[in-house]
């Protein structure tokens, strides 16, 4: 049984602030592999080194984390369009076989 957390007004504001910060960050960026920048909201964060990954940026935003925690995790990432992100993960998968 999953227990829902009560969302307070301040936590809602923090979640909105975090989401807007990430959205503003993406607005002036592009995919670091192909240069895609038509719709910045679809760009995805990819951790450069798996061993440095604590949590995904989306998880941090949704769990109402401090903005500084999110910024520290973002520094460990590059932005990729969905196609390049999938290709990068598939490349890693097939190279291990």
C-alpha positions in Angstrom: 0.0 0.0 0.0 1.4 3.3 -1.1 1.1 6.2 1.3 0.7 9.7 -0.2 2.7 12.5 1.2 0.7 15.6 2.1 1.8 18.4 -0.2 2.0 21.7 1.6 1.8 25.1 0.0 5.6 25.7 0.5 6.5 22.3 -1.0 4.3 23.0 -4.0 6.0 26.3 -4.5 9.4 24.7 -4.2 8.5 22.0 -6.8 7.3 24.7 -9.2 10.4 26.7 -8.6 12.6 23.7 -9.3 10.7 22.8 -12.5 10.9 26.4 -13.7 14.7 26.6 -13.0 15.3 23.4 -15.0 13.0 24.7 -17.8 14.9 28.0 -18.0 18.2 26.2 -18.0 17.2 24.1 -21.0 15.8 27.1 -22.9 19.2 28.3 -23.9 20.8 24.9 -24.5 20.8 22.3 -27.3 21.6 18.6 -27.7 25.3 18.2 -27.2 25.6 15.5 -29.8 23.4 16.7 -32.8 22.6 20.3 -31.9 18.8 19.9 -31.7 17.1 22.9 -30.0 13.6 23.3 -31.5 11.8 22.3 -28.3 14.1 22.6 -25.3 11.6 21.0 -22.9 12.2 17.6 -24.5 16.0 17.7 -23.9 17.0 15.0 -21.4 19.8 15.0 -18.8 22.4 12.3 -19.3 25.0 11.6 -16.5 28.5 11.7 -17.9 29.6 9.0 -15.5 27.2 6.5 -14.1 29.1 6.0 -10.9 28.6 9.7 -10.0 24.8 9.5 -10.5 22.8 9.9 -7.3 19.4 10.5 -8.7 17.8 11.7 -11.9 17.0 15.4 -12.3 13.3 14.6 -12.7 13.3 12.6 -9.5 15.0 15.4 -7.6 12.5 17.9 -8.9 9.5 15.8 -8.0 10.8 14.9 -4.5 11.0 18.6 -3.6 14.7 18.7 -3.2 16.7 21.8 -2.5 17.7 23.7 -5.6 21.4 23.5 -4.8 21.1 19.7 -4.8 19.5 19.8 -8.2 22.2 22.2 -9.5 25.0 19.9 -8.2 23.5 16.9 -10.0 23.0 18.9 -13.3 26.7 19.7 -13.4 27.3 16.0 -13.7 25.1 15.8 -16.9 25.0 16.7 -20.5 21.8 17.6 -22.3 20.7 15.3 -25.2 17.7 15.0 -27.4 15.7 11.8 -26.9 17.1 10.1 -30.0 20.7 10.8 -29.2 20.1 9.8 -25.5 18.6 6.4 -26.6 21.4 5.8 -29.1 24.0 6.5 -26.5 22.5 4.0 -24.1 22.0 1.4 -26.8 25.6 1.9 -27.9 26.7 1.2 -24.3 24.5 -1.9 -24.1 25.8 -3.4 -27.4 29.4 -2.6 -26.7 29.2 -4.6 -23.4 28.0 -7.7 -25.3 
